[in-house]
Amino acid sequence: MDTGVLFGIVTLVLLATFLGGVAWAFSARRQREFDAAAQLPLQDHEVQP
């Protein structure tokens, strides 16, 4: 197997992984969880000793 073919396969695998992550991050099922996480820094939390 030529190194160019190997690099091409690795590139395709990494591209597929990246696109899967993007699809996961922008899926409608995750929106509620991400909206809640985005509000965490704005909430008041009491510090417990």
Secondary structure, 3 states (H helix, E strand, C coil): CCHHHHHHHHHHHHHHHHHHHHHHHCCHHHHHHHHHHHHHHHCCCCCCC
